[in-house]
Amino acid sequence: MEKDREVIRAASIIAPLTILTSLVLLNYVINGLPYIPDSWIHIAHSETLLRTGYLFGPSQNPSMVSYNYQWPTVNLLLALSQSVLG
């Protein structure tokens, strides 16, 4: 009886987590697209970083850049992963 309760408790935790993870990754599995839509802009910024060498985009003036360039660590991490993984 106690063992059944533990199984039900574990299943009630694992099942929703599995469903949520599947829903989040569904776009990536079906289309190969990033599973977080906000990542598109950072992927483009990291490609610009690799192409031009400027962390803050084509402009050397950091005050004249978009909001998404205010997350330089994200763009650097993506640029690093793109250069290492290809």
Secondary structure, DSSP 4 states (H G I P E B T S, - for coil): -HHHHHHHHHHHHHHHHHHHHHHHHHHHHHH---SSTTHHHHHHHHHHHHHH--TT-S-S-GGGS-GGGG-HHHHHHHHHHHHHH-
